Amino acid sequence: MFNADPNIPRMVGNVPLLPLRTKTRGPAYVLPAGAPLAAGESPDPESESYDILDEVLSLFRANTFFRNFEIQGPADRLLVYGILFVSECLGKIRPHHSLRDATKDVLNTALDLNFAIPGDPAFPLNQIYEPPRDRQDAEQLRQYLSQVRQELATRLLARVYEEDGDGKPSKWWLSFTKRKFMGKAL
């Protein structure tokens, strides 16, 4: 859906800095919140407040089974990064974790600023990402991806631990903890 949008605000390397529906501080343009939603829900894909992170969470389960993924546009690179990060977060959640324990583990992962970005030797998918041009672009990409990680972690926790649930993580979501998208991990 986001590959068809001709108005990509800014590219760093070949990663688009798409607008996000977020309260987390960072370089991303903030989309309007739209109608109030329950914590674990996404807006309608036709809504102006639907963002790439909603797409990551809605396509995560189907895409985790892919060994190969064809990049059809710049937004797909952000989708791939988001899916890899969701996989990492799900690996931190244990079946016996309470919401509080899972929130601590997942948000610590999201807030950690020592993560590899495209161009770093430790980044697992350097073959499909271009490195940033200079140090300033690299810092902007790191801030943007940090904002993406924090927002994704918050939305994922809201889906894994449903509001009216029993306080245990959804077995349905946890069934994807062992799967590696494209055989890779962040």
N, CA, C and O of each residue as an XYZ file, in Angstrom:
744
protein
N       0.821     -1.187      0.000
C       0.000      0.000      0.000
C       0.870      1.258      0.000
O       0.563      2.218     -0.706
N       1.943      1.264      0.776
C       2.775      2.457      0.908
C       3.748      2.620     -0.248
O       4.305      3.702     -0.435
N       3.965      1.555     -1.036
C       4.839      1.676     -2.201
C       4.192      2.509     -3.300
O       4.891      3.117     -4.110
N       2.863      2.542     -3.334
C       2.152      3.289     -4.367
C       2.080      4.785     -4.065
O       1.723      5.570     -4.943
N       2.411      5.190     -2.848
C       2.342      6.591     -2.458
C       3.490      7.368     -3.107
O       4.654      7.085     -2.825
N       3.183      8.347     -3.976
C       4.248      9.099     -4.638
C       4.903     10.143     -3.733
O       5.929     10.713     -4.101
N       4.329     10.403     -2.555
C       4.821     11.462     -1.667
C       5.631     10.915     -0.503
O       5.256     11.111      0.653
N       6.736     10.231     -0.787
C       7.601      9.767      0.296
C       8.385     10.971      0.791
O       9.109     11.601      0.020
N       8.246     11.298      2.085
C       8.822     12.543      2.583
C      10.345     12.635      2.463
O      10.854     13.645      1.976
N      11.069     11.630      2.886
C      12.528     11.688      2.872
C      13.061     10.271      2.850
O      12.478      9.361      3.439
N      14.187     10.097      2.155
C      14.846      8.792      2.103
C      16.228      8.945      2.730
O      16.930      9.926      2.485
N      16.605      7.965      3.537
C      17.970      7.888      4.062
C      18.503      6.554      3.579
O      18.001      5.498      3.964
N      19.521      6.605      2.733
C      19.918      5.390      2.017
C      18.764      5.066      1.084
O      18.409      5.880      0.231
N      18.184      3.904      1.234
C      16.954      3.598      0.500
C      15.828      3.219      1.456
O      14.923      2.470      1.088
N      15.883      3.732      2.675
C      14.831      3.533      3.675
C      13.994      4.806      3.737
O      14.530      5.884      3.993
N      12.689      4.696      3.508
C      11.844      5.896      3.580
C      11.532      6.260      5.028
O      11.321      5.380      5.863
N      11.505      7.539      5.319
C      11.092      8.009      6.647
C       9.606      8.372      6.553
O       9.239      9.538      6.408
N       8.770      7.342      6.640
C       7.328      7.509      6.466
C       6.688      8.103      7.718
O       7.211      7.927      8.819
N       5.568      8.803      7.565
C       4.850      9.343      8.728
C       4.307      8.216      9.604
O       3.982      7.135      9.111
N       4.212      8.477     10.894
C       3.729      7.487     11.853
C       2.624      8.086     12.711
O       2.588      9.294     12.945
N       1.731      7.232     13.173
C       0.722      7.622     14.165
C       1.329      7.276     15.520
O       1.238      6.136     15.974
N       1.945      8.260     16.159
C       2.714      7.979     17.361
C       2.698      9.146     18.326
O       2.436     10.289     17.951
N       2.983      8.829     19.575
C       3.198      9.859     20.591
C       4.667      9.873     21.000
O       5.083     10.705     21.806
N       5.441      8.962     20.450
C       6.863      8.857     20.742
C       7.615      9.966     20.018
O       7.370     10.213     18.837
N       8.517     10.627     20.707
C       9.303     11.705     20.084
C      10.293     11.132     19.098
O      10.883     10.075     19.321
N      10.463     11.849     18.007
C      11.423     11.430     17.006
C      11.258     12.240     15.740
O      10.453     13.170     15.694
N      12.022     11.890     14.701
C      12.016     12.686     13.473
C      10.825     12.434     12.546
O      10.652     13.164     11.570
N      10.011     11.434     12.823
C       8.905     11.108     11.915
C       7.800     12.151     11.986
O       7.468     12.659     13.057
N       7.237     12.460     10.819
C       6.046     13.298     10.755
C       4.922     12.528     11.441
O       4.775     11.329     11.205
N       4.127     13.186     12.284
C       3.082     12.515     13.054
C       1.753     12.614     12.314
O       1.289     13.703     11.976
N       1.154     11.449     12.071
C      -0.159     11.400     11.425
C      -1.247     11.764     12.422
O      -1.057     11.588     13.625
N      -2.386     12.267     11.951
C      -3.491     12.562     12.868
C      -4.010     11.263     13.489
O      -4.006     10.215     12.843
N      -4.450     11.336     14.727
C      -4.885     10.145     15.458
C      -6.165      9.544     14.888
O      -6.349      8.329     14.962
N      -7.043     10.348     14.328
C      -8.303      9.820     13.805
C      -9.245      9.462     14.939
O      -9.137      9.985     16.048
N     -10.179      8.554     14.638
C     -11.159      8.124     15.637
C     -10.452      7.316     16.728
O      -9.507      6.583     16.439
N     -10.905      7.447     17.984
C     -10.284      6.679     19.065
C     -10.472      5.172     18.835
O     -11.548      4.716     18.448
N      -9.406      4.423     19.082
C      -9.425      2.973     18.891
C      -9.012      2.286     20.180
O      -8.340      2.876     21.026
N      -9.422      1.036     20.321
C      -8.932      0.231     21.439
C      -7.431      0.034     21.240
O      -6.936      0.150     20.119
N      -6.712     -0.258     22.301
C      -5.251     -0.329     22.258
C      -4.724     -1.324     21.231
O      -3.707     -1.048     20.593
N      -5.365     -2.452     21.048
C      -4.858     -3.478     20.148
C      -5.419     -3.425     18.747
O      -5.241     -4.375     17.985
N      -6.093     -2.348     18.380
C      -6.715     -2.254     17.064
C      -5.978     -1.267     16.158
O      -5.304     -0.346     16.620
N      -6.132     -1.493     14.856
C      -5.579     -0.583     13.854
C      -6.719      0.112     13.140
O      -7.817     -0.438     13.047
N      -6.478      1.315     12.632
C      -7.527      1.980     11.850
C      -7.733      1.269     10.513
O      -6.925      0.435     10.105
N      -8.803      1.610      9.859
C      -9.090      1.073      8.537
C      -7.959      1.449      7.584
O      -7.484      2.584      7.618
N      -7.509      0.504      6.722
C      -6.403      0.825      5.800
C      -6.656      2.030      4.900
O      -5.702      2.637      4.415
N      -7.893      2.385      4.670
C      -8.201      3.555      3.843
C      -8.135      4.857      4.637
O      -8.178      5.940      4.052
N      -8.033      4.765      5.947
C      -7.985      5.938      6.812
C      -6.647      6.658      6.667
O      -5.626      6.034      6.379
N      -6.659      7.970      6.869
C      -5.406      8.727      6.775
C      -4.485      8.465      7.963
O      -3.300      8.791      7.904
N      -5.013      7.880      9.043
C      -4.172      7.601     10.204
C      -3.571      6.194     10.174
O      -2.863      5.812     11.107
N      -3.840      5.416      9.120
C      -3.235      4.082      8.947
C      -1.783      4.281      8.541
O      -1.502      5.002      7.583
N      -0.862      3.656      9.253
C       0.555      3.858      8.945
C       1.264      2.532      8.673
O       0.655      1.464      8.739
N       2.540      2.615      8.370
C       3.334      1.440      8.012
C       3.414      0.452      9.179
O       3.534     -0.751      8.949
N       3.352      0.930     10.420
C       3.425      0.030     11.569
C       2.162     -0.806     11.703
O       2.221     -1.954     12.142
N       1.015     -0.235     11.325
C      -0.217     -1.029     11.282
C      -0.076     -2.141     10.252
O      -0.522     -3.267     10.471
N       0.547     -1.813      9.133
C       0.753     -2.805      8.082
C       1.727     -3.889      8.532
O       1.527     -5.064      8.224
N       2.775     -3.512      9.253
C       3.730     -4.502      9.774
C       2.999     -5.508     10.656
O       3.176     -6.716     10.498
N       2.179     -5.016     11.583
C       1.494     -5.908     12.508
C       0.419     -6.750     11.824
O       0.198     -7.900     12.205
N      -0.244     -6.193     10.826
C      -1.284     -6.969     10.153
C      -0.702     -8.012      9.202
O      -1.318     -9.056      8.988
N       0.466     -7.751      8.632
C       1.075     -8.699      7.694
C       2.129     -9.593      8.337
O       2.666    -10.480      7.674
N       2.433     -9.378      9.603
C       3.501    -10.123     10.257
C       3.304    -11.634     10.175
O       4.212    -12.359      9.768
N       2.134    -12.105     10.555
C       1.904    -13.549     10.644
C       2.063    -14.227      9.295
O       2.667    -15.297      9.217
N       1.547    -13.645      8.249
C       1.662    -14.254      6.920
C       3.101    -14.187      6.410
O       3.594    -15.146      5.816
N       3.765    -13.074      6.637
C       5.114    -12.891      6.105
C       6.183    -13.686      6.845
O       7.252    -13.926      6.283
N       5.936    -14.102      8.085
C       6.963    -14.854      8.805
C       7.252    -16.192      8.150
O       8.301    -16.784      8.407
N       6.363    -16.677      7.322
C       6.570    -17.963      6.656
C       7.435    -17.832      5.399
O       7.827    -18.842      4.814
N       7.733    -16.612      4.981
C       8.510    -16.409      3.756
C       9.993    -16.638      4.000
O      10.554    -16.151      4.982
N      10.613    -17.371      3.117
C      12.071    -17.514      3.132
C      12.697    -16.432      2.240
O      13.838    -16.022      2.450
N      11.935    -15.985      1.251
C      12.366    -14.916      0.349
C      11.279    -13.853      0.328
O      10.098    -14.153      0.504
N      11.686    -12.620      0.115
C      10.731    -11.524      0.069
C      11.166    -10.593     -1.038
O      12.284    -10.078     -1.019
N      10.294    -10.372     -2.002
C      10.614     -9.490     -3.122
C      10.342     -8.042     -2.733
O       9.217     -7.687     -2.383
N      11.369     -7.218     -2.796
C      11.247     -5.784     -2.491
C      10.662     -5.104     -3.723
O      11.292     -5.070     -4.781
N       9.443     -4.558     -3.579
C       8.776     -3.919     -4.711
C       8.824     -2.399     -4.632
O       8.412     -1.714     -5.568
N       9.319     -1.878     -3.534
C       9.410     -0.433     -3.392
C      10.089     -0.082     -2.089
O      10.389     -0.969     -1.289
N      10.338      1.194     -1.860
C      11.075      1.596     -0.655
C      10.359      1.257      0.650
O      11.017      0.951      1.645
N       9.031      1.304      0.668
C       8.300      1.010      1.909
C       8.480     -0.445      2.326
O       8.360     -0.765      3.509
N       8.763     -1.325      1.379
C       8.983     -2.735      1.719
C      10.208     -2.915      2.606
O      10.247     -3.840      3.418
N      11.187     -2.067      2.471
C      12.381     -2.169      3.322
C      12.034     -1.858      4.774
O      12.547     -2.502      5.689
N      11.174     -0.884      4.984
C      10.729     -0.572      6.341
C       9.838     -1.696      6.868
O       9.892     -2.026      8.052
N       9.022     -2.283      5.997
C       8.190     -3.423      6.373
C       9.057     -4.597      6.824
O       8.761     -5.226      7.840
N      10.109     -4.895      6.091
C      11.022     -5.990      6.437
C      11.671     -5.717      7.792
O      11.737     -6.610      8.637
N      12.149     -4.496      8.004
C      12.766     -4.157      9.287
C      11.760     -4.324     10.425
O      12.090     -4.875     11.476
N      10.537     -3.848     10.212
C       9.502     -3.965     11.244
C       9.185     -5.408     11.579
O       9.018     -5.749     12.750
N       9.100     -6.258     10.572
C       8.805     -7.678     10.811
C       9.942     -8.327     11.596
O       9.694     -9.117     12.507
N      11.171     -8.003     11.252
C      12.311     -8.553     11.993
C      12.306     -8.078     13.445
O      12.637     -8.845     14.349
N      11.934     -6.824     13.669
C      11.894     -6.314     15.039
C      10.756     -6.955     15.832
O      10.938     -7.278     17.006
N       9.595     -7.144     15.220
C       8.487     -7.806     15.911
C       8.897     -9.226     16.303
O       8.574     -9.686     17.398
N       9.601     -9.913     15.418
C      10.092    -11.259     15.749
C      11.016    -11.224     16.959
O      10.930    -12.078     17.841
N      11.896    -10.233     16.995
C      12.806    -10.094     18.136
C      12.026     -9.848     19.424
O      12.341    -10.431     20.462
N      11.012     -8.990     19.362
C      10.204     -8.687     20.546
C       9.438     -9.912     21.028
O       9.375    -10.172     22.229
N       8.860    -10.660     20.103
C       8.120    -11.859     20.494
C       9.039    -12.877     21.158
O       8.604    -13.628     22.031
N      10.302    -12.908     20.753
C      11.270    -13.793     21.381
C      11.557    -13.431     22.824
O      12.003    -14.281     23.595
N      11.308    -12.182     23.206
C      11.533    -11.732     24.587
C      10.370    -12.086     25.513
O      10.538    -12.131     26.732
N       9.193    -12.338     24.940
C       8.000    -12.613     25.747
C       7.916    -14.112     26.007
O       7.968    -14.912     25.074
N       7.787    -14.486     27.259
C       7.660    -15.895     27.646
C       6.202    -16.189     28.003
O       5.482    -15.285     28.428
N       5.757    -17.432     27.840
C       4.354    -17.766     28.126
C       3.917    -17.437     29.555
O       2.739    -17.161     29.786
N       4.835    -17.460     30.509
C       4.479    -17.181     31.904
C       4.656    -15.715     32.287
O       4.367    -15.346     33.426
N       5.125    -14.864     31.363
C       5.344    -13.444     31.660
C       4.023    -12.717     31.876
O       3.053    -12.910     31.143
N       4.020    -11.883     32.895
C       2.886    -10.974     33.073
C       3.090     -9.809     32.104
O       4.156     -9.676     31.503
N       2.090     -8.985     31.959
C       2.203     -7.812     31.096
C       3.348     -6.916     31.574
O       4.085     -6.362     30.759
N       3.494     -6.776     32.868
C       4.544     -5.914     33.417
C       5.941     -6.434     33.049
O       6.802     -5.659     32.630
N       6.164     -7.743     33.206
C       7.469     -8.335     32.870
C       7.759     -8.200     31.373
O       8.865     -7.838     30.971
N       6.747     -8.498     30.559
C       6.929     -8.418     29.108
C       7.183     -6.980     28.677
O       8.023     -6.732     27.813
N       6.465     -6.032     29.271
C       6.653     -4.620     28.931
C       8.081     -4.198     29.245
O       8.713     -3.499     28.452
N       8.589     -4.616     30.390
C       9.962     -4.272     30.768
C      10.959     -4.834     29.753
O      11.837     -4.108     29.288
N      10.835     -6.104     29.408
C      11.781     -6.731     28.484
C      11.692     -6.150     27.076
O      12.712     -5.852     26.454
N      10.472     -5.993     26.580
C      10.283     -5.525     25.206
C      10.660     -4.051     25.068
O      11.307     -3.672     24.092
N      10.272     -3.224     26.019
C      10.623     -1.800     25.927
C      12.116     -1.573     26.130
O      12.677     -0.643     25.550
N      12.774     -2.403     26.941
C      14.231     -2.292     27.051
C      14.889     -2.591     25.712
O      15.868     -1.943     25.342
N      14.362     -3.563     24.987
C      14.872     -3.878     23.651
C      14.634     -2.701     22.710
O      15.517     -2.322     21.941
N      13.438     -2.130     22.778
C      13.096     -1.014     21.889
C      13.911      0.239     22.206
O      14.287      0.975     21.294
N      14.185      0.487     23.465
C      14.886      1.704     23.876
C      16.402      1.601     23.747
O      17.095      2.616     23.815
N      16.925      0.397     23.562
C      18.360      0.212     23.419
C      18.827      0.909     22.145
O      18.352      0.592     21.055
N      19.747      1.848     22.275
C      20.222      2.600     21.115
C      21.423      1.955     20.438
O      21.929      2.485     19.449
N      21.884      0.834     20.949
C      23.022      0.135     20.353
C      22.539     -0.951     19.403
O      22.876     -2.124     19.568
N      21.760     -0.565     18.421
C      21.300     -1.519     17.422
C      21.934     -1.173     16.079
O      22.266     -0.020     15.804
N      22.089     -2.195     15.258
C      22.728     -1.998     13.952
C      21.743     -1.374     12.971
O      20.565     -1.731     12.945
N      22.236     -0.445     12.171
C      21.432      0.158     11.109
C      22.047     -0.249      9.776
O      23.177     -0.735      9.750
N      21.333     -0.063      8.670
C      21.915     -0.400      7.366
C      23.275      0.278      7.180
O      23.449      1.465      7.458
N      24.210     -0.506      6.710
C      25.566     -0.013      6.531
C      26.513     -0.479      7.618
O      27.720     -0.557      7.391
N      25.984     -0.793      8.809
C      26.817     -1.343      9.879
C      27.164     -2.792      9.549
O      26.340     -3.503      8.975
N      28.356     -3.238      9.896
C      28.729     -4.631      9.598
C      27.811     -5.665     10.261
O      27.634     -6.760      9.728
N      27.232     -5.331     11.407
C      26.380     -6.283     12.128
C      24.942     -6.330     11.597
O      24.165     -7.188     12.017
N      24.578     -5.435     10.692
C      23.200     -5.419     10.176
C      22.986     -6.632      9.282
O      23.776     -6.856      8.365
N      21.928     -7.432      9.522
C      21.785     -8.716      8.822
C      21.399     -8.631      7.343
O      21.617     -9.595      6.610
N      20.842     -7.529      6.887
C      20.342     -7.454      5.508
C      20.991     -6.324      4.714
O      20.305     -5.619      3.974
N      22.274     -6.147      4.857
C      22.964     -5.072      4.137
C      22.856     -5.216      2.622
O      23.002     -4.227      1.902
N      22.605     -6.424      2.123
C      22.525     -6.613      0.672
C      21.290     -5.955      0.051
O      21.286     -5.692     -1.151
N      20.238     -5.681      0.839
C      19.048     -5.028      0.267
C      18.888     -3.578      0.732
O      17.964     -2.886      0.304
N      19.780     -3.125      1.599
C      19.718     -1.744      2.097
C      20.983     -1.000      1.680
O      22.080     -1.559      1.675
N      20.806      0.265      1.334
C      21.958      1.131      1.071
C      22.338      1.818      2.377
O      21.463      2.164      3.171
N      23.618      2.016      2.606
C      24.020      2.733      3.829
C      23.697      4.223      3.704
O      23.587      4.745      2.595
N      23.548      4.903      4.832
C      23.358      6.358      4.795
C      24.576      7.044      4.183
O      25.691      6.529      4.263
N      24.356      8.216      3.569
C      25.442      8.942      2.892
C      26.511      9.432      3.855
O      27.705      9.331      3.573
N      26.078      9.964      4.993
C      27.047     10.551      5.922
C      26.596     10.312      7.358
O      25.572      9.675      7.607
N      27.376     10.831      8.291
C      27.105     10.603      9.707
C      25.772     11.227     10.138
O      25.069     10.663     10.977
N      25.424     12.379      9.573
C      24.162     13.044      9.925
C      22.966     12.203      9.479
O      22.004     12.047     10.231
N      23.021     11.658      8.256
C      21.953     10.778      7.785
C      21.870      9.513      8.637
O      20.777      9.033      8.934
N      23.014      8.981      9.024
C      23.034      7.776      9.856
C      22.365      8.048     11.200
O      21.623      7.206     11.706
N      22.623      9.212     11.774
C      22.004      9.554     13.057
C      20.502      9.764     12.901
O      19.727      9.364     13.770
N      20.086     10.386     11.803
C      18.648     10.568     11.576
C      17.955      9.222     11.388
O      16.859      9.014     11.908
N      18.583      8.305     10.650
C      18.013      6.967     10.460
C      17.940      6.227     11.784
O      16.944      5.557     12.058
N      18.966      6.332     12.607
C      18.957      5.667     13.918
C      17.821      6.214     14.788
O      17.135      5.444     15.461
N      17.616      7.535     14.780
C      16.526      8.127     15.559
C      15.168      7.674     15.036
O      14.270      7.362     15.818
N      15.017      7.639     13.710
C      13.749      7.215     13.122
C      13.470      5.748     13.453
O      12.361      5.406     13.863
N      14.468      4.883     13.277
C      14.266      3.466     13.575
C      14.029      3.243     15.064
O      13.303      2.322     15.440
N      14.623      4.062     15.906
C      14.358      3.978     17.337
C      12.902      4.339     17.627
O      12.248      3.693     18.445
N      12.403      5.363     16.959
C      10.998      5.748     17.114
C      10.085      4.635     16.616
O       9.079      4.328     17.257
N      10.422      4.029     15.483
C       9.653      2.902     14.937
C       9.659      1.737     15.932
O       8.617      1.130     16.179
N      10.815      1.427     16.497
C      10.938      0.317     17.440
C      10.076      0.544     18.682
O       9.397     -0.372     19.145
N      10.104      1.766     19.220
C       9.324      2.057     20.425
C       7.827      1.961     20.159
O       7.085      1.392     20.960
N       7.388      2.510     19.045
C       5.960      2.475     18.727
C       5.506      1.051     18.410
O       4.430      0.633     18.839
N       6.318      0.309     17.664
C       5.980     -1.082     17.354
C       5.889     -1.920     18.626
O       4.983     -2.741     18.764
N       6.817     -1.719     19.548
C       6.801     -2.468     20.803
C       5.517     -2.192     21.583
O       4.897     -3.115     22.111
N       5.124     -0.932     21.653
C       3.907     -0.562     22.373
C       2.669     -1.196     21.740
O       1.821     -1.751     22.438
N       2.574     -1.110     20.413
C       1.405     -1.679     19.721
C       1.393     -3.202     19.791
O       0.328     -3.807     19.916
N       2.561     -3.821     19.713
C       2.631     -5.275     19.796
C       2.177     -5.760     21.169
O       1.403     -6.712     21.265
N       2.649     -5.117     22.223
C       2.233     -5.511     23.570
C       0.725     -5.384     23.749
O       0.107     -6.216     24.412
N       0.131     -4.352     23.164
C      -1.323     -4.168     23.255
C      -2.062     -5.305     22.562
O      -3.166     -5.662     22.970
N      -1.466     -5.877     21.515
C      -2.119     -6.985     20.812
C      -1.867     -8.315     21.497
O      -2.762     -9.158     21.562
N      -0.665     -8.513     22.007
C      -0.330     -9.791     22.644
C      -1.050     -9.935     23.981
O      -1.492    -11.026     24.339
N      -1.165     -8.849     24.707
C      -1.876     -8.847     25.990
C      -3.163     -8.066     25.808
O      -3.182     -6.845     25.959
N      -4.230     -8.764     25.487
C      -5.510     -8.095     25.245
C      -6.049     -7.519     26.549
O      -5.832     -8.077     27.625
N      -6.754     -6.392     26.439
C      -7.262     -5.682     27.616
C      -8.159     -6.544     28.481
O      -8.027     -6.546     29.705
N      -9.069     -7.275     27.860
C     -10.016     -8.079     28.627
C      -9.517     -9.513     28.838
O     -10.286    -10.384     29.244
N      -8.256     -9.752     28.567
C      -7.693    -11.095     28.696
C      -7.397    -11.461     30.141
O      -7.761    -10.742     31.071
N      -6.733    -12.590     30.306
C      -6.452    -13.115     31.638
C      -5.080    -12.687     32.156
O      -4.620    -13.212     33.169
N      -4.425    -11.755     31.488
C      -3.115    -11.292     31.916
C      -1.969    -12.132     31.374
O      -0.805    -11.856     31.667
N      -2.281    -13.138     30.599
C      -1.263    -13.987     29.986
C      -1.151    -13.616     28.512
O      -2.120    -13.151     27.911
N       0.023    -13.819     27.933
C       0.178    -13.484     26.513
C      -0.635    -14.423     25.622
O      -0.897    -15.571     25.979
N      -1.017    -13.921     24.488
C      -1.787    -14.702     23.522
C      -0.929    -15.843     22.976
O       0.151    -15.608     22.434
N      -1.402    -17.056     23.118
C      -0.672    -18.209     22.589
C      -0.576    -18.125     21.078
O       0.370    -18.624     20.469
N      -1.565    -17.491     20.489
C      -1.591    -17.371     19.041
C      -0.411    -16.534     18.548
O       0.229    -16.888     17.557
N      -0.122    -15.430     19.231
C       1.026    -14.600     18.859
C       2.332    -15.299     19.212
O       3.287    -15.252     18.436
N       2.384    -15.946     20.367
C       3.624    -16.588     20.802
C       3.997    -17.790     19.948
O       5.141    -18.244     19.980
N       3.049    -18.304     19.192
C       3.371    -19.440     18.321
C       4.350    -19.033     17.212
O       4.910    -19.896     16.536
N       4.555    -17.744     17.025
C       5.465    -17.255     15.988
C       6.862    -16.938     16.529
O       7.696    -16.412     15.791
N       7.132    -17.246     17.800
C       8.427    -16.875     18.376
C       9.590    -17.649     17.767
O      10.699    -17.120     17.693
N       9.373    -18.852     17.342
C      10.465    -19.668     16.802
C      10.713    -19.428     15.312
O      11.772    -19.797     14.803
N       9.769    -18.826     14.610
C       9.902    -18.593     13.169
C      10.842    -17.420     12.919
O      10.800    -16.408     13.619
N      11.685    -17.577     11.914
C      12.576    -16.478     11.522
C      12.196    -16.039     10.117
O      12.236    -16.826      9.172
N      11.833    -14.784      9.999
C      11.497    -14.218      8.698
C      12.754    -14.189      7.847
O      13.769    -13.619      8.245
N      12.683    -14.799      6.685
C      13.797    -14.880      5.736
C      15.037    -15.541      6.357
O      16.147    -15.384      5.848
N      14.843    -16.277      7.453
C      15.956    -16.933      8.121
C      16.894    -15.955      8.822
O      18.032    -16.312      9.127
N      16.440    -14.728      9.082
C      17.295    -13.679      9.656
C      16.741    -13.220     10.989
O      15.570    -13.439     11.299
N      17.588    -12.586     11.770
C      17.203    -11.952     13.041
C      18.015    -10.670     13.183
O      19.135    -10.572     12.682
N      17.433     -9.684     13.877
C      18.166     -8.417     14.109
C      19.213     -8.605     15.181
O      19.929     -7.662     15.517
